[in-house]
Amino acid sequence: MDLGPHAGFIITAFVIVAVVVALLVAWVILDHIAQKRALADLERRGITRRSNDARPSQLKEQAR
């Protein structure tokens, strides 16, 4: 496969894009872990989500 006179630029561009995508994936994974840890800490302290408090039957009664 001959990339012509611009082979260095093409290969460098692909390597940079691959590194940036890998860093973004790692960032998302690390953020996901941090968010799960923060949520577990809040639940351990007794702070729950509002959506867990209301049951569907209660929501119907509130809408009336």
C-alpha positions in Angstrom: 0.0 0.0 0.0 1.6 3.2 -1.1 0.4 6.4 0.6 2.4 8.6 -1.6 4.5 11.6 -0.5 2.2 12.4 2.4 2.5 9.1 4.2 4.1 10.6 7.2 1.3 13.1 7.7 -1.4 10.4 7.1 0.1 8.0 9.6 0.7 10.8 12.2 -2.9 11.9 11.9 -4.2 8.4 12.4 -2.0 7.9 15.4 -3.0 11.2 17.0 -6.7 10.4 16.5 -6.3 6.9 18.0 -4.5 8.4 21.0 -7.2 11.0 21.5 -10.0 8.5 21.2 -8.3 6.1 23.7 -7.9 9.0 26.2 -11.5 9.9 25.8 -12.6 6.4 26.4 -10.4 6.2 29.5 -11.7 9.5 30.8 -15.3 8.3 30.4 -14.5 5.0 32.2 -12.8 6.8 35.1 -15.6 9.3 35.4 -18.2 6.5 35.5 -16.3 4.8 38.3 -16.1 8.1 40.2 -19.8 8.8 39.7 -20.7 5.3 41.0 -18.5 5.8 44.0 -20.1 9.2 44.7 -23.6 7.7 44.4 -22.7 4.8 46.7 -21.4 7.3 49.3 -24.7 9.3 49.1 -26.8 6.2 49.5 -24.6 5.0 52.4 -25.2 8.4 54.1 -29.0 7.8 53.7 -29.5 10.2 50.8 -31.7 8.5 48.3 -33.1 9.4 44.9 -36.4 11.1 44.7 -37.6 8.6 42.1 -37.2 5.8 44.6 -39.5 7.5 47.1 -42.6 7.7 44.8 -44.4 4.6 43.7 -46.5 4.6 40.5 -49.7 4.5 42.4 -48.7 7.5 44.5 -47.9 9.5 41.3 -51.3 8.8 39.9 -52.9 10.1 43.1 -50.8 13.2 43.1 -51.8 14.0 39.5 -55.5 14.1 40.5 
